Structure formats: structure tokens, C-alpha cells
Amino acid sequence: MDSHLIPIGISITRCKGLRSVQLRPHQLLLNESSLFPIMQESRLTEALDKRFDDIEEIRDVANYGCGGGVSDFIYYYETREFFNEYEEEIEQELYEQLGDDWMEELVGRKDVHDTMTFKNLCVWIVVETYCQCKSEEWNVSKIISKLST
């Protein structure tokens, strides 16, 4: 596909890993292979890819978060199990998103009272970020598709 400039006024979020990087129109040449590098494959991203296959649900999570209830991530036992299974990958993503003091930042929140609520928050942040990235990726692929026709 030829590269195209995004029209002035459009900015998007580029997802790298599960991190979001804001890009302005002057920074972008639309080329699907360079716009969205393949998310760094890990057991975590594979599990989330398998779990989230409905773009409408992805959009809902991206827009409203996990607090309203997202199946498989509602009850503490579910988020605790998910955290324990993917602990290393979750911690790496939180480090990349929030920096060196990510744990202190999360533990210091008013809604974190114990290990259970800490693990729940970590999982929700990663799930919400994943869905925001997938939603943006889907939106940009629609723009690319329209520009290439």
C-alpha cells in the first residue's frame, strides 16, 4: 500500500506493547506495517486476544473501563487468578506505562486496601489499556481503508 498523509486535524494513539503514545498528524505517514508494529507477543497479549474478539465489547471497555462489569474480570477471584497467571507480564506492562514507581503509585491509591484490591486494579489497568489500544487500532485501520479506496 502507498503511504498517505493523515488529513490535518486527526490525531491518533499508537499502541506499543500496551503503552499508548500520542501522535500528531504531522508525525504520521499511514502505512499499516509501520503505524502499528505487532504488539509484543506474550502470554498476556495472547490471552487478551483470545478473550476479546468482539469490537463492540472492546469499545465499551475502552470507553467505560472494567468497573461496569466485564465478564471474566468481575470478581476478585477472577482478577486474582488472571494476575497470578500473568504476573510477570502485567508487572512489565505497568512498569512501561507508569515508570519505576508504578507499584508505589498504585498501592497509594484510596481504592487499594490489600493484595486482592491491588491485583484487581493491576488487571483492570492492563485490560483497559489493551482495549483502548485495540479500539484505536481498529479505528485507524478503518481510516486507512477509506484512504486507500
trRosetta pair geometry for C-beta under 8 A, 3 or more apart (Angstrom, degrees):
i j d omega theta_ij theta_ji phi_ij phi_ji
1 31 6.6 169 86 -134 101 66
1 32 6.5 63 43 7 142 102
1 144 7.6 49 154 178 161 111
1 148 5.8 -46 -147 -115 120 136
2 148 7.8 155 47 -119 81 90
3 29 4.3 6 -176 168 127 112
3 30 6.1 149 -160 67 63 54
3 31 4.6 -37 -100 -60 89 107
4 29 7.3 141 63 -168 28 65
4 30 4.5 -21 61 51 82 116
4 144 7.7 155 45 -132 122 67
4 147 4.8 -179 96 154 166 136
4 148 7.2 -141 -17 -71 141 69
5 25 7.6 62 174 175 90 92
5 28 7.2 117 -150 95 56 79
5 29 6.5 -46 -90 -114 57 62
5 30 7.2 171 -104 3 6 93
6 10 4.9 -111 161 75 117 121
6 12 7.5 -136 -122 -8 166 113
6 25 5.0 -130 86 -136 107 85
6 28 4.9 17 3 90 120 130
6 30 5.9 114 -58 -47 81 109
6 143 7.2 23 -124 151 99 140
7 10 5.8 75 69 1 75 116
7 25 7.2 -65 99 -140 31 137
8 25 5.6 144 -121 113 42 166
9 25 6.8 40 25 -45 26 149
10 25 5.6 99 64 -87 66 109
10 143 7.4 136 -176 -136 158 154
11 22 6.6 24 160 -175 122 90
11 23 6.4 -177 -162 89 82 54
11 24 5.2 -34 -112 -118 114 46
11 25 6.0 -92 -80 -38 68 73
12 23 5.9 -8 66 58 74 100
12 28 7.3 68 33 -78 110 156
12 136 6.0 131 -174 -171 95 109
12 139 7.4 -176 -128 95 114 113
12 140 5.4 63 -145 -82 158 118
13 20 4.6 -13 -178 -164 121 110
13 21 6.9 139 -164 64 66 37
13 22 5.8 -38 -105 -97 73 57
13 23 7.3 151 -115 16 22 80
13 132 7.2 -25 94 150 152 102
13 133 7.4 -110 116 -107 112 58
13 136 4.7 -80 65 -127 95 163
14 20 7.3 135 68 -159 41 56
14 21 4.9 -31 66 65 94 94
14 22 7.9 164 19 -100 78 9
14 23 5.2 50 -15 -17 114 124
14 35 6.8 -133 -117 179 110 66
14 36 7.0 -157 -150 -93 84 63
14 136 7.7 -141 -85 130 22 136
15 18 7.0 -21 -168 -139 105 27
15 19 7.0 149 -156 77 57 43
15 20 5.8 -32 -98 -98 67 63
15 21 7.7 169 -90 18 19 78
15 36 6.9 21 53 -134 86 93
15 39 6.9 -19 122 -91 111 103
15 132 7.7 154 -87 102 121 78
15 133 3.2 81 -104 -143 152 113
15 134 7.8 -6 -6 -44 169 40
15 136 6.4 143 -31 68 108 124
15 137 6.3 -58 23 -53 126 105
16 19 5.2 -24 69 66 80 98
16 21 5.8 23 4 -7 114 121
16 37 6.6 36 -119 49 81 115
17 39 6.5 105 -123 -155 23 80
17 40 5.1 -8 -101 19 78 116
17 93 6.4 -172 152 -117 115 83
17 96 5.8 -11 90 119 154 164
18 39 7.6 55 -63 -150 59 120
18 45 7.7 -157 -60 -85 99 99
18 93 4.6 19 42 -149 131 122
18 96 7.3 118 57 78 81 127
18 97 6.8 -45 99 -59 94 116
18 126 6.2 -2 171 -148 167 73
18 129 4.7 77 166 119 104 122
18 130 5.6 -44 -128 -75 111 69
18 133 6.3 -129 -143 -16 54 149
19 93 7.7 -166 -48 -158 75 74
19 96 5.2 -104 -54 135 122 109
19 97 5.4 -170 -102 -88 84 70
19 129 7.6 -15 -92 -178 26 133
20 129 7.0 -136 -27 -153 102 93
20 132 6.5 -43 -70 115 136 124
20 133 6.4 -146 -82 -81 88 88
20 136 7.6 106 -126 7 110 160
23 27 4.8 -129 -166 83 92 127
23 28 5.6 95 143 -60 129 106
24 27 5.1 90 58 3 71 107
24 28 7.7 -156 92 -11 38 97
25 28 6.1 -74 -152 33 35 109
28 35 7.1 44 -150 -112 103 102
29 34 7.3 17 79 80 94 135
30 35 6.2 4 -140 -61 53 139
30 140 8.0 -167 -128 -180 105 99
30 143 7.4 -125 -118 114 144 103
30 144 5.4 -178 179 -106 125 91
30 147 6.3 69 81 72 161 156
31 34 4.6 33 83 30 108 105
31 35 6.1 159 66 -25 51 92
32 35 5.8 -55 -127 34 27 111
32 36 6.7 -29 -169 33 62 97
32 141 7.1 55 -117 -114 113 83
32 144 5.9 94 -69 -176 96 167
34 37 7.5 -1 -151 -64 34 76
35 140 6.5 -156 149 148 140 141
35 144 7.6 -155 28 -71 160 136
36 137 5.5 79 -114 -127 151 103
36 140 7.2 150 -45 83 119 138
38 41 7.2 -13 143 -39 111 90
39 45 5.2 -179 122 -145 126 152
39 133 7.5 96 -91 137 128 144
40 45 7.0 153 84 -14 56 150
41 45 6.0 -124 -135 68 40 129
41 46 6.7 49 -163 -51 85 97
42 45 5.1 92 47 11 77 95
42 46 6.9 -139 91 -3 39 90
42 89 4.9 149 146 -124 142 133
43 46 5.7 -58 -147 40 31 114
43 47 6.2 33 154 -22 66 107
43 85 7.9 -127 133 147 127 92
43 86 6.1 -158 101 -111 103 95
43 89 6.2 -153 59 -30 85 151
44 47 5.9 -57 -150 35 27 109
44 48 6.4 19 156 -11 64 108
44 86 4.5 108 -91 -161 92 135
44 89 3.7 -164 -25 124 130 146
44 90 6.5 164 -111 -57 142 65
44 93 7.1 -129 117 -29 163 134
44 126 7.2 -70 -177 173 130 140
45 48 5.7 -55 -143 42 35 108
45 49 6.0 41 155 -23 67 105
45 89 7.9 -132 -17 -180 72 141
45 130 7.5 179 -118 -126 70 120
46 49 5.6 -51 -144 35 29 113
46 50 6.4 29 155 -18 62 106
47 50 5.8 -56 -150 37 29 111
47 51 6.2 25 154 -17 65 111
47 82 7.9 162 142 -146 147 96
47 85 7.7 117 -90 117 165 130
47 86 6.6 -118 30 -66 151 139
48 51 5.6 -55 -139 40 33 110
48 52 5.8 -6 172 15 71 111
48 126 7.9 -127 -74 140 141 98
48 127 7.0 -173 -120 -117 118 67
48 130 4.8 -73 177 -178 155 160
49 52 6.9 -70 -128 55 19 81
49 53 7.8 60 167 -76 53 78
50 53 7.5 -25 -175 -47 26 107
51 72 6.2 -121 -148 73 127 162
52 57 6.5 -149 -142 98 84 113
52 58 5.3 96 177 -83 121 95
52 61 7.5 -81 -117 25 133 150
52 130 7.2 151 20 125 152 117
52 131 6.5 -144 -140 -94 162 89
52 134 6.7 149 117 48 135 172
54 57 4.1 64 84 12 109 110
54 58 6.6 179 90 -13 55 85
55 58 5.2 -52 -144 38 36 118
55 59 6.2 41 155 -22 67 102
55 134 7.9 -145 -121 139 70 106
55 135 7.6 122 -162 -109 79 68
55 138 5.7 136 -134 -138 121 167
56 59 5.7 -50 -149 34 31 112
56 60 6.5 34 151 -20 62 104
57 60 5.5 -51 -149 34 34 114
57 61 6.4 31 155 -15 66 104
57 70 7.7 113 -178 -138 104 96
58 61 6.0 -57 -149 39 29 107
58 62 6.1 31 152 -20 64 110
58 131 4.8 -171 -159 -148 68 89
58 134 5.0 -85 -165 98 139 123
58 135 5.4 179 134 -67 101 86
58 138 7.4 110 97 -7 142 145
59 62 5.5 -56 -143 39 31 114
59 63 6.0 17 162 -10 67 112
59 131 7.7 -151 -54 171 14 105
59 135 5.2 119 -96 -118 61 122
60 63 6.1 -65 -143 44 25 102
60 64 5.7 -29 178 28 66 115
60 68 7.8 -98 163 71 106 138
61 64 7.0 -74 -117 58 18 76
61 65 6.8 28 -165 -145 55 9
61 66 6.5 25 -143 -73 95 64
61 70 5.7 49 -99 -98 112 139
61 127 6.6 -85 -179 144 137 96
61 128 6.1 -145 161 -112 91 59
61 131 3.8 -77 95 -164 114 177
62 128 7.1 131 -110 -165 38 65
62 131 4.3 -142 -60 128 78 96
62 132 4.4 136 -137 -87 95 54
62 134 7.5 -138 -65 62 126 81
62 135 4.0 -41 -39 -8 170 151
62 136 7.9 175 -150 -27 147 76
63 135 7.9 158 -37 -133 80 171
64 67 7.5 -116 148 53 81 88
64 68 5.3 -3 138 -2 125 138
65 68 6.8 118 78 1 73 89
65 124 7.0 38 -176 178 95 110
65 128 5.3 -8 -126 -107 68 132
66 69 7.7 92 176 -54 56 6
66 70 4.8 -72 -134 9 77 123
66 73 5.4 -71 -151 122 127 128
66 123 8.0 75 -77 112 179 84
66 124 4.2 -130 41 -136 143 98
66 127 5.7 68 -67 85 129 130
66 128 6.0 -105 -21 -59 95 99
67 124 7.6 58 -52 -153 67 143
69 74 5.3 22 -142 -108 77 109
70 73 4.6 1 82 58 101 111
70 74 6.7 -174 59 -61 46 75
70 127 6.9 169 87 149 158 145
71 74 6.6 -17 -113 -24 32 113
72 78 5.8 -180 180 -174 41 133
72 82 7.6 93 156 -64 93 134
73 78 5.9 -149 -101 119 26 124
73 79 5.7 68 -149 -79 69 91
73 82 7.0 -21 -100 1 84 159
73 123 6.3 -164 -139 135 109 120
73 124 6.8 135 170 -90 126 71
73 127 5.8 12 -108 -61 167 173
74 78 6.2 54 47 37 59 147
75 78 4.7 96 62 3 79 103
75 79 7.3 -165 92 0 41 85
76 79 6.0 -60 -143 44 35 101
76 80 5.7 37 158 -23 70 110
76 116 5.1 18 -166 -179 131 114
76 117 7.8 -50 -117 -75 117 51
76 119 8.0 89 -162 77 81 107
76 120 5.8 -59 -119 -73 74 125
77 80 5.7 -52 -138 39 28 114
77 81 6.2 32 159 -21 62 107
78 81 5.9 -56 -149 35 26 110
78 82 6.4 23 154 -16 63 108
79 82 5.6 -52 -144 39 35 112
79 83 6.1 39 155 -22 67 105
79 119 6.0 146 129 123 96 90
79 120 4.3 79 103 -113 154 65
79 123 4.3 -169 -156 48 97 153
79 124 7.1 -16 -127 -41 139 81
80 83 5.8 -53 -146 37 28 112
80 84 6.3 27 156 -18 63 108
80 116 6.2 -38 -78 -132 121 75
80 119 5.2 71 -107 106 62 148
80 120 7.3 -28 -55 -62 70 76
81 84 5.9 -55 -146 37 27 110
81 85 6.4 28 155 -20 62 109
82 85 5.8 -58 -149 36 29 112
82 86 6.3 -20 168 23 66 109
82 123 5.2 87 91 -127 122 136
83 86 6.8 -86 -142 59 22 76
83 87 5.9 56 161 -87 66 76
83 90 6.1 -60 -136 25 69 169
83 119 4.0 -130 21 -165 172 105
83 120 7.8 -82 -36 -59 136 31
83 122 5.9 82 -116 80 120 120
83 123 5.2 -97 -64 -57 92 110
84 87 5.9 -3 -137 -46 25 111
84 119 7.6 5 -41 -149 73 142
86 89 4.8 -54 -178 51 91 112
86 90 5.2 98 116 -30 92 100
87 90 5.8 -60 -142 38 25 110
87 91 6.2 22 163 -17 64 109
88 91 6.0 -58 -148 37 26 109
88 92 6.4 26 154 -19 62 108
89 92 5.6 -54 -148 35 32 113
89 93 6.4 31 154 -18 65 105
90 93 5.8 -56 -150 37 31 109
90 94 6.3 27 154 -16 66 108
90 122 5.5 76 161 154 127 115
90 123 6.8 -40 -129 -87 144 58
90 126 5.3 -84 -131 -50 87 156
91 94 5.8 -55 -145 39 32 110
91 95 6.2 37 153 -22 64 105
91 122 7.7 -13 -77 -160 58 138
92 95 5.6 -53 -149 35 30 114
92 96 6.4 28 153 -17 64 106
93 96 5.7 -55 -149 38 32 110
93 97 6.2 26 155 -15 67 109
93 126 5.4 83 94 -115 146 106
93 129 7.4 167 165 78 124 147
94 97 5.7 -56 -141 42 32 108
94 98 5.6 -16 175 21 70 115
94 102 4.6 138 144 167 97 149
94 103 7.8 88 123 -64 134 63
94 106 7.4 -26 -167 -34 139 142
94 122 6.1 -52 -64 -142 145 94
94 125 6.6 69 -101 97 98 138
94 126 7.1 -69 -58 -66 86 98
95 98 7.0 -73 -121 56 17 78
95 99 7.1 -27 -169 156 52 5
95 100 7.3 35 -149 -93 87 31
95 102 5.5 -125 -91 4 45 145
97 102 7.2 88 72 -112 81 130
97 125 7.4 -179 85 156 161 120
97 129 6.6 -82 -97 -106 147 161
98 101 7.2 -100 139 78 99 61
98 102 3.7 111 84 -106 122 94
98 105 5.8 -140 176 52 135 150
98 106 7.7 65 129 -39 177 98
99 102 6.1 159 64 -50 48 84
101 104 4.6 -50 -173 46 87 116
101 105 5.5 96 124 -31 89 98
102 105 5.7 -59 -149 36 29 114
102 106 6.4 18 160 -12 66 108
103 106 6.1 -60 -147 40 30 103
103 107 6.0 26 159 -16 68 112
104 107 5.9 -57 -137 41 27 108
104 108 6.0 27 161 -22 63 114
105 108 6.1 -65 -151 35 22 111
105 109 7.5 38 150 -40 56 93
106 109 5.9 -35 -164 -2 40 115
106 112 6.1 100 153 -54 71 160
106 118 6.4 100 131 -145 113 83
106 121 5.8 162 -165 110 113 134
106 122 6.7 49 -170 -72 164 81
106 125 7.9 -90 -105 -24 127 151
107 112 5.7 -128 -138 113 34 146
107 118 6.3 5 -96 -111 72 122
108 112 7.5 45 48 53 18 126
109 112 4.7 83 66 3 92 105
109 121 7.0 155 58 -135 147 164
111 117 6.4 -148 144 175 70 128
111 121 6.9 133 101 -81 107 126
112 117 4.9 176 -132 111 50 109
112 118 5.0 66 -153 -80 115 71
112 121 5.8 -57 -83 -7 105 150
113 117 5.1 68 33 22 75 147
114 117 5.6 90 50 16 65 96
114 118 7.0 -118 106 -6 33 96
115 118 5.5 -58 -146 38 31 116
115 119 6.2 30 159 -18 68 105
116 119 6.1 -55 -149 36 27 107
116 120 6.4 29 152 -20 61 109
117 120 5.3 -50 -144 37 36 118
117 121 6.3 39 155 -21 66 103
118 121 5.9 -56 -150 35 28 109
118 122 6.5 29 153 -19 63 106
119 122 5.7 -53 -148 35 33 114
119 123 6.4 30 156 -17 66 106
120 123 6.0 -59 -151 37 28 108
120 124 6.3 25 154 -17 64 110
121 124 5.7 -57 -145 39 30 111
121 125 6.3 33 157 -22 66 104
122 125 6.0 -55 -150 32 28 110
122 126 6.6 20 156 -12 63 108
123 126 5.9 -61 -150 40 31 107
123 127 6.1 28 156 -17 68 110
124 127 5.7 -56 -140 41 30 109
124 128 6.0 28 161 -17 66 110
125 128 6.0 -58 -144 40 25 108
125 129 6.2 23 158 -17 63 111
126 129 5.9 -56 -144 39 28 110
126 130 6.2 33 155 -23 63 107
127 130 5.7 -53 -147 35 29 115
127 131 6.4 24 156 -15 64 107
128 131 5.9 -57 -147 39 30 108
128 132 6.3 33 153 -21 65 105
129 132 5.6 -52 -146 35 32 113
129 133 6.4 32 155 -17 64 105
130 133 5.9 -60 -154 37 28 110
130 134 6.3 22 154 -15 65 109
131 134 5.7 -53 -140 41 33 109
131 135 6.1 37 157 -22 65 107
132 135 5.8 -55 -146 36 27 112
132 136 6.4 25 156 -15 63 107
133 136 5.9 -57 -147 39 29 108
133 137 6.1 33 153 -22 65 108
134 137 5.5 -51 -144 36 31 116
134 138 6.3 34 155 -20 64 104
135 138 5.8 -54 -150 35 29 111
135 139 6.4 29 152 -19 64 106
136 139 5.6 -53 -146 36 33 112
136 140 6.2 28 158 -15 67 107
137 140 6.1 -58 -147 39 27 106
137 141 6.3 28 155 -21 63 107
138 141 5.8 -55 -147 34 29 111
138 142 6.8 33 152 -21 62 102
139 142 5.8 -55 -159 31 32 112
139 143 6.8 32 147 -18 65 103
140 143 5.3 -48 -150 34 41 114
140 144 6.3 43 151 -20 69 102
141 144 5.5 -47 -145 36 35 114
141 145 6.3 42 151 -24 63 104
142 145 5.5 -51 -147 34 31 115
142 146 6.5 30 154 -17 64 104
143 146 5.8 -56 -150 37 31 108
143 147 6.2 25 154 -16 66 109
144 147 5.8 -59 -145 40 30 108
144 148 6.1 21 159 -16 66 113
145 148 6.1 -63 -144 39 25 105
145 149 6.8 25 157 -25 61 108
146 149 6.1 -60 -153 27 31 110
